[in-house]
């Protein structure tokens, strides 16, 4: 039987200590996976109306009717337990056939306060084609959603509908985010 030297014993003990410390610290920071399936099954009620289809809704009758060339999007969020743990992301843009060049849209997303109510709605008056790269593309063109500016990240709040006014031909898409961990202080 071969004798183990003191140096080898120390190396072995150090290795086991490092591995155990890593496993323990990982376990304290690990979080259970987020149930994305639940988030994808939330039933968000959406109503889209232009001038010809406009009918005031009970929960949003205080908002102005859409004007000619504009479309009103009303998103009614379902009530959730612990709504402070959720965020609502909205992207405004257009579906376009594009090649490999990077394409952008230009326009302003204005946050408008509803006088006398204190509620807000979002207004995009004009969407224009923005700058694009000029690369030679060999791949086939494909349909892609081109986002206007950056996405809006809003607090999840089921008490009041989210109302958007967009030019015709402009789309709105959304998704719900849930926090996956607790706050951690920096430097700790």
N, C-alpha and C positions, 0 to 999 in steps of 0.2 A: 504494500500500500504506500502510495506516494504522499509525503508530507507537504502540506500547503504552507507557503511562506507567510510571514506577517504582512508583507507588502500585498500579496495576492488576497489575503483575508480583508485588508483595509479596502482594496479596490472593490471586492465583492460587496462589502457592507455599504460603501458609498453608492454603488450602482443600485442596490436594492432600495436605499434611502431616497435617491433621486426618483426612481420609478414610483415608489409609494407616494411621495410628495406630489408628483405630477398627477397621479390618479386621484388623490384626495382633493387637490385644488381644482381639477377639472370637474369633479363631481359637485363641488360647491358652486361653481359658476354655470353649470349646464342647466338648460331649461328644457322643459318638455316641448315637443314639437307643437307648432300652432296648427289648429284644425282649420286648414284653408277650405276644406270642403264645406264647412259651416258658413264661412264668409261668402262662398260662391253661391249658396242657396238662399241668401237673404232676399226677400221679395221687396224690391224697391219699386214703388209705383211710379211710372213715368207717363206724363201727358204732354203731347206735342201738338201745338195748335198754331196755325197762321191766321191771317185776317178772316179768311172765308170760313174757317172751322171754329172760330173762337166762341167758347161758352164759358162764362165765369164759373170757377170751381168754388165750393164752399170755403175751403181752407186757404185759397189764394185770391179771393175776389177783390181784395184791397190792392192788388198789383195792377198796373196798367195793362190794357189790352195790347196785343202786338200791333204794330203799324205795318203799312204796306211794305213788302219786301223783307219783313222780319218774322221770325218764328219764336214762339214762347215755349220753353222747355220747363216743366214743373216736375221736380223729383221729390217724392214723399218717402221719407225714410221710416222703416218700421222701428218701433220702440224696442230698445235693447237694455238688458241689465248692465250696469256699469258702462254707460255710454262714454264716460271720460277715457276709457281704454281703447276707443276706436277713433279712426280718422277717415275722412271721406275725400278721395282724390278725384278731381275732374280734369279731363283733357278736352280742349276745344280744338277742332281742326277740320280737315277735309280728307276724304278718300280720293286719292289720285293715282293715276298710272304713272309710275316713275321708272327711270333707269338707275344705273349705279351712282349717279351724281347725288350729292346731298342737297336737299331742297328744304326751304324754310317758307313759312307764311309770316306776314307782317300785319299787325293790328293791335289795338289796345283792348284790354279787358277791364272795363270800368266797374268799380264797386259803387253802386248808387244806393243812397239811403232813401227809404220810402217816407216822404214827408208826413209827419203826424203819427207815424206808427213805430218808427225806430227799427223797422226791418230793413234788410238789404236785399238787393238783387244784382245780378251781373249783366252787363250790357256790352256787346261787341257790335259796333256800328258798321265796321268795314273790315274785310279780310282781303289782303292783296298778296299776290305771289311775291315772295322775297328773293334774296340772292340764292344762287345755285353754283355749284362747282361746275367746271367744264371739262370733265375727264372723258376720254373715249371709252365707251362701254361696249363690251362684247356679249354680255349676258342679256337675256330677254327682259323686257319690261315687266313689272309686276305691280299689283295694287298694294298701296300702303297708306296708312293713316298718317298724315302730316300734321303735327301738333303746332298750334299757334302759341308762340312764346313758351313758357314753362307751364307745367300742370299746376292747378290750384289745389292746395291741401287745406281742407276745411275741417273744423271740429265736427264730429258726428253729433247731430242734434235733431231728434225726431219731433221736437215740438213745433217746428215751423218748416214748411217746404223750402227747398232750394229752387230759386227761380232764375232762369237765364233767358236773355233775348239775343238771338243770333241771326245773322243774315241767312237768307235762303241758300241752300247748298252747303251750309256749314253744319257739322255734326258735333255731338257731345257724347263722350264716353266716360265711364266712371268705374271706380272700384273702392272697396272698403278695406282699410288696414286695421289690424289689431296689434296692440303691443305684445311683445313676446317675452319681455323681461322687466324687472323692476329698475328704478333709477339707481345708478351707482355714482358715487362722488368721484371726481377726478383726483388722481394722486393717491388713491387708496387701493 
